[in-house]
Amino acid sequence: MKSRARVVVIGGGIAGCSTLYHLTQEGWSDVVLIERNELTSGTTWHSAAQVTNFGLNQTMVGLKTHSINLYKELSDDPDYPINYHHGDGGIRLANTEEQMQGYRHFASMARGMDVHFEIIDAEECLRRHPLISTDNLLGGLWDPLDGDIDPYQLCQSLIRRARKAGAEVYTDTPVIALKQYENGDWNVHTEKGDIDCDIIVNACGYRVNEVGAMMGVHHPVASMEHQYFLTEDIFAIKQASQRMPLLRCPISDYYCRQEKNGLLIGFYEQNCKTWGMDGIDPSFVNALCPDDIDRVTDVLEGAFARMPVLRKTGIRSIVNGPITYTIDGAPLVGPIPGKRNAYCIIGLRAGLGEGGGHGWLLAQQIVHGEACYDTWCIDPRRFTAHANTELTSLKAIEDYQNEFRFHFPHEHRPAGRPAKTTSLTAVLAAENAEFAVVNGWERVEYIKPSAEFHPSLSFHFDETFDIVADEVKNVRDNVGLCEVNGFNRFEITGPDAYDFLDRMFCKPVNRKPGRVGLGYLLNDSGMVKSEATIANIPASDRGENRIWYGSAAASEFHDMDWLTQHINYNEKVQIKSLTNDQTILLLAGPKSRDVLSACSREDWSKESFPWLSVRECFIGFSAATVMSVSFSGELAYEIHVPNESLYAAYLSLRKAGEAHGMKLFGLRAVESMRMEKGFLSWKADLLTEFDPFETGLDRFVTLDKDNFIGKSALEKRLKKGPRQKLVTLSIDCSYAPAHRGASLMVGNKVVGTITSGEWGHRLNINLAYAFVDSEKAEVGDKMMLNLLGEMIPVKVIDSGPYDSSYSRILA
Ligand SMILES: Cc1cc2nc3c(=O)[nH]c(=O)nc-3n(C[C@H](O)[C@H](O)[C@H](O)COP(=O)(O)OP(=O)(O)OC[C@H]3O[C@@H](n4cnc5c(N)ncnc54)[C@H](O)[C@@H]3O)c2cc1C
């Protein structure tokens, strides 16, 4: 065994094999894979191994396309051909119009990735799959490239190619300890000796947390038992001139594909079961869990009704194996939070289909720092400290029970809630607040007209439309109050703090005490990495000069890693997270100054406290830090309050607001107002796939500034000119918002992709942001939006159409 390698990948299932292969493809050959038993002996060997192109966002669709293309190429290799049923086709069934709406949206979104799904009716489903009944069926989504692959052969062929490129593979070699040296390198201690390396990758499937524990981390991954059975031969299949397409059914929660001359049917039963919660037998290798077909009888009935032939077909064998889940169903592929030189590719619940793509994106991240797509939807740092095993298993059960039921817009499922609350959550619930979940935090979405109010799940505007309109109106005319909990906030101190931040931001950081500034951080490729406000809090009896770095709620681990990993060894900078210690009360509207003046003794006039100021003060008797910043486009203040006095500050503000028509408002109103004002949202509109000029952030970049992360890459990019530009669109449609990912078309050509969409209630227009080809980015340019299957005219308009002179914010 080697004693040193550049990368050690631990685990020889599809995740590890794909990562190893793709590292060699990226040009790194000094790479090693270590497997405790034999390759594929975890979950991979018994996978049903379906390979679909369907995904819920463009990154997932893109990575699955990569898998499909790669698997096709491997299967066609004359030196080592593998069994891949490529392009059998597959149908996702639907029996409600709302499911069909969703499929139409996903088809529009996939089109932007050059993937062509078809929406078909029930008769067409039957024509393509002659074994089904059309009872209780509306239609479905047709994925032409759906298929299945031999998992063992797939892994062997990846390893064969990786070895040819210089990689080494050690099987029957359990990793038993990991140690990190001071310089960031790792020591991998195995039963057969040690290897030192620069980088480690955890690809250990259901044993993820055994290896996680070796490096002192706990990954939010839980395993579920999952069963399928294989039937005896079916005469109609034997006789058929073509293979049966795959089926996935959100009505009765099963999937089905052809296996030899019979069928393979897998179940997602309601009465499901977690696995391995209290540890895993070390000898569970190439192993299965005991069959328990009684557990799936609820689902079986639905499958029998859809495919009557099953009633007279015998079962040949049953497979029951562990499958890993995370909190939101997507895997964790990328840097391990809080660790240097450590990555993971874990929590794969559809790892055979997706594994090719995940290994590809992970290898790019390891070698280049970032992948070709924005990988936030699979980033391990998207969950923070609340993501423990108990919560993960609750969400895993819920997700398993809803395997083929995609989330509708604004749908927040109940398991594992409330995870993170403040002293106001119950108070606001008593005021009929409806909550959304943001990184575990319960945030007010809007105030319901009654406790019984339940809007329908839909891709159209729903019954909340007028409620949100009223909340916006009150913010515009009077004043509104909104709790923004979980907002990410770091306190940065130390003599080198500003020099350090100047290197991180692409515009000089405003150092003036009492002032607040917005800025952007780029990655090494010059693309948009993060957005943050910097507030310079002057020295007071509460502390020395402090810098508060504020960014999106979910960015805590992401931004903390990015910042701390860039502090030079000789720099004196300290970063402390205050995210869980403080909450913001957002006061917005023309009367917000009056409200503040009524509950605080400070002078809040614009002369004394102009826009973009920060000061410490008291709200009533609660110590607070107030910033005059606005995301709504109205005069507004962010009131940052320590959690222990949040309720007291809230009561003071409510009392002071009584005379000024103050009402509560929520996230949905904020979303509408920020789009009218042209403000962007991290990981919706601010993506690592675009540079700041493409994103329209020109005024936040100072290229003649000394140096900043990403500067030289950005300068190189500039010479080529922008590929796409972020624009604001008005949409000629009043029944539905534009949904993220939907495609913009000119004729048959996709020219852009929606990033955000919401009704602008103050301007009364249907607004969207989109990245569009740069030649379609001029104000007045017209194109068509594929909105839920309808072609709708849209037009590029000025960014931030509401109060473009800023007269309301500056009032
Ligand atoms: C019944 C069933 C049906 C499925 N059907 C499909 C499907 O149709 N399509 C699809 O895409 N997915 C499907 N899946 C899911 C898919 O099989 C998994 O997502 C995938 O196999 C996971 O691969 P992995 O590499 O992450 O994990 P594994 O295959 O479990 O590999 C992890 C490897 O790490 C090794 N390892 C662990 N600890 C150590 C250590 N300390 N030292 C060294 N090595 C170690 C293990 O021995 C193992 O080989 C199915 C799963 C099940 C259970």
The ligand as an SDF file (V2000), in Angstrom:
LIG
                    3D

 53 58  0  0  0  0  0  0  0  0999 V2000
  -33.4950   -1.6490   -2.2670 C   0  0  0  0  0  0  0  0  0  0  0  0
  -32.8230   -0.4650   -2.8760 C   0  0  0  0  0  0  0  0  0  0  0  0
  -33.1520   -0.0640   -4.1550 C   0  0  0  0  0  0  0  0  0  0  0  0
  -32.5310    1.0550   -4.7120 C   0  0  0  0  0  0  0  0  0  0  0  0
  -32.8580    1.4350   -5.9590 N   0  0  0  0  0  0  0  0  0  0  0  0
  -32.2430    2.4920   -6.5440 C   0  0  0  0  0  0  0  0  0  0  0  0
  -32.5330    2.8700   -7.8740 C   0  0  0  0  0  0  0  0  0  0  0  0
  -33.3800    2.2810   -8.5230 O   0  0  0  0  0  0  0  0  0  0  0  0
  -31.8520    3.9140   -8.4100 N   0  0  0  0  0  0  0  0  0  0  0  0
  -30.9290    4.5950   -7.6980 C   0  0  0  0  0  0  0  0  0  0  0  0
  -30.3530    5.5410   -8.2240 O   0  0  0  0  0  0  0  0  0  0  0  0
  -30.6460    4.2690   -6.4220 N   0  0  0  0  0  0  0  0  0  0  0  0
  -31.2770    3.2420   -5.8360 C   0  0  0  0  0  0  0  0  0  0  0  0
  -30.9930    2.8920   -4.5510 N   0  0  0  0  0  0  0  0  0  0  0  0
  -30.0470    3.7100   -3.7970 C   0  0  0  0  0  0  0  0  0  0  0  0
  -28.6220    3.4240   -4.2090 C   0  0  0  0  0  0  0  0  0  0  0  0
  -28.4310    2.0530   -4.2890 O   0  0  0  0  0  0  0  0  0  0  0  0
  -27.6890    4.0560   -3.2140 C   0  0  0  0  0  0  0  0  0  0  0  0
  -27.9470    5.4570   -3.1860 O   0  0  0  0  0  0  0  0  0  0  0  0
  -26.2250    3.8540   -3.5750 C   0  0  0  0  0  0  0  0  0  0  0  0
  -25.9530    2.5170   -3.8000 O   0  0  0  0  0  0  0  0  0  0  0  0
  -25.3640    4.3740   -2.4290 C   0  0  0  0  0  0  0  0  0  0  0  0
  -24.0390    4.2180   -2.7930 O   0  0  0  0  0  0  0  0  0  0  0  0
  -22.8550    4.6610   -1.8180 P   0  0  0  0  0  0  0  0  0  0  0  0
  -21.6060    4.4910   -2.5690 O   0  0  0  0  0  0  0  0  0  0  0  0
  -23.1920    5.9810   -1.2640 O   0  0  0  0  0  0  0  0  0  0  0  0
  -22.9630    3.6500   -0.5890 O   0  0  0  0  0  0  0  0  0  0  0  0
  -22.5410    2.1240   -0.4780 P   0  0  0  0  0  0  0  0  0  0  0  0
  -22.8650    1.3610   -1.6920 O   0  0  0  0  0  0  0  0  0  0  0  0
  -23.1160    1.6240    0.7950 O   0  0  0  0  0  0  0  0  0  0  0  0
  -20.9770    2.1930   -0.4020 O   0  0  0  0  0  0  0  0  0  0  0  0
  -20.2760    2.6220    0.7590 C   0  0  0  0  0  0  0  0  0  0  0  0
  -19.0190    1.7980    0.8570 C   0  0  0  0  0  0  0  0  0  0  0  0
  -18.2260    2.3050    1.9090 O   0  0  0  0  0  0  0  0  0  0  0  0
  -17.5530    1.2180    2.5050 C   0  0  0  0  0  0  0  0  0  0  0  0
  -17.0970    1.5960    3.8420 N   0  0  0  0  0  0  0  0  0  0  0  0
  -17.8680    1.8900    4.9130 C   0  0  0  0  0  0  0  0  0  0  0  0
  -17.1110    2.1350    5.9890 N   0  0  0  0  0  0  0  0  0  0  0  0
  -15.8230    1.9860    5.6020 C   0  0  0  0  0  0  0  0  0  0  0  0
  -14.5840    2.0800    6.2600 C   0  0  0  0  0  0  0  0  0  0  0  0
  -14.4940    2.3760    7.5670 N   0  0  0  0  0  0  0  0  0  0  0  0
  -13.4460    1.8630    5.5580 N   0  0  0  0  0  0  0  0  0  0  0  0
  -13.5080    1.5780    4.2270 C   0  0  0  0  0  0  0  0  0  0  0  0
  -14.6600    1.4430    3.5690 N   0  0  0  0  0  0  0  0  0  0  0  0
  -15.8080    1.6480    4.2360 C   0  0  0  0  0  0  0  0  0  0  0  0
  -18.6170    0.1510    2.5180 C   0  0  0  0  0  0  0  0  0  0  0  0
  -18.0780   -1.1350    2.6970 O   0  0  0  0  0  0  0  0  0  0  0  0
  -19.2910    0.3600    1.1980 C   0  0  0  0  0  0  0  0  0  0  0  0
  -18.7830   -0.4640    0.1850 O   0  0  0  0  0  0  0  0  0  0  0  0
  -31.5830    1.7750   -3.9610 C   0  0  0  0  0  0  0  0  0  0  0  0
  -31.2580    1.3740   -2.6740 C   0  0  0  0  0  0  0  0  0  0  0  0
  -31.8780    0.2610   -2.1220 C   0  0  0  0  0  0  0  0  0  0  0  0
  -31.5470   -0.1530   -0.7380 C   0  0  0  0  0  0  0  0  0  0  0  0
  1  2  1  0
  2  3  1  0
  2 52  2  0
  3  4  2  0
  4  5  1  0
  4 50  1  0
  5  6  2  0
  6  7  1  0
  6 13  1  0
  7  8  2  0
  7  9  1  0
  9 10  1  0
 10 11  2  0
 10 12  1  0
 12 13  2  0
 13 14  1  0
 14 15  1  0
 14 50  1  0
 15 16  1  0
 16 17  1  0
 16 18  1  0
 18 19  1  0
 18 20  1  0
 20 21  1  0
 20 22  1  0
 22 23  1  0
 23 24  1  0
 24 25  2  0
 24 26  1  0
 24 27  1  0
 27 28  1  0
 28 29  2  0
 28 30  1  0
 28 31  1  0
 31 32  1  0
 32 33  1  0
 33 34  1  0
 33 48  1  0
 34 35  1  0
 35 36  1  0
 35 46  1  0
 36 37  1  0
 36 45  1  0
 37 38  2  0
 38 39  1  0
 39 40  1  0
 39 45  2  0
 40 41  1  0
 40 42  2  0
 42 43  1  0
 43 44  2  0
 44 45  1  0
 46 47  1  0
 46 48  1  0
 48 49  1  0
 50 51  2  0
 51 52  1  0
 52 53  1  0
M  END
$$$$
